[in-house]
Amino acid sequence: MLSPVVSSILYVFNTVIDLYEFVIILAVIASWLIVFGVLSTRNQMARSLVNFLDALTEPVFRRVRRIIPSIGGIDLSPIIVFIVLEVIRRLVDGYAVYLM
């Protein structure tokens, strides 16, 4: 059984991972809406939202794009980041069980 401190730290860690995954999903959906003309970046509120999402995701996506470029115009970096986040989560959660 995990101690309350380790359990709390794992909860915060998993919550941060969940929030970042949610931000990735929002960024992908926003980019699709812009491409299909549903969302216009001429709208100040939409532009602010897109800039905010880009500020949170682009630094990570850029690092992945250096290693794995777009394939046929499809950007795979959000999928790769999602997979890496899940692997990190499972490693940390699994290691925490053996820690105690």
N, C-alpha and C positions, 0 to 999 in steps of 0.2 A: 504494500500500500504506500502511496506517495504521501510525503509530508505535506501539510497545508501550504507551506511556503513554495515548494516545488510545484504543487498543483496550481497555485495562483499564478506563478510565473508562466507555466504552460498555458493556462487560460488566456493570459494577456498576449503571449506569443501567437497562439492560434487565432485570437481575435484580430491581431494586426495582419496576419496572413489573409484571413477572410476579408478584411476591409480592402486590402490591396488587390485581391482578386476581383472584388466588386468594382473597384476603380478601373481595372483592366477591361472588364465587361462593358462598363459605361463608355470608356474610350473607344472601344471597337464599335459599339452601336452608334456613337456620335459620328465616327468617321464614315460609317455606312450611310447614315442619314444625310451627311454632307455630300457624299458622292452621288446619291440618288436624288438630290435636290429637295429633300424634305426639310432640311435644316439649312438656313442661310447664315453664313458668317458675317453678313452685313448687319444682322441683328446684333446689337450690343450685348444682350444677355447670352445669346448663343455663342458669340465670340469669346466672352468671358469664361463660359463653361468649358469650351474647347481648349482655350489657353490653359486653364487650370488643370484639366485632364492631361494635356500634353506635358505640362511641367512635372506632373507626377509620374508619367509613364515613359516619356521619350528617353530620358537618360538610361533607363534599363533596356528599352527596346533597341536603342542605338548600339549598345554593347553586343546584343545578340545579333543584330544585322551585320556587324563586322565579321562574325563567324559564319552565319547562315544568311545569305542574301535572299531577296524575294525570288520565288520560283513562279514563273509565268505571270508576274504581276501580283501574285498573292503574297502578302507579308505574313510569314510564319512566326514572327517574333512574339506576338501575344500568346500563342499556343506553347511555344518553348518556355516562356517565362512561367506560364501556368503550370506546366509539368515540373519545372525546377522547383517552384514554390511547394508543390505537393510532395516532392521527394524530400526536400528540406524539412517540411512539417513531419513527415513520417519518420525520418531519421531522428529528429529531436525528440519526438514523442516516444519512440521506441528506446532511445538511449536513456531517457528520463526514467523509464520503468526499471532498467537495469542499474541505474544510479542509486536507487534507494533499496 
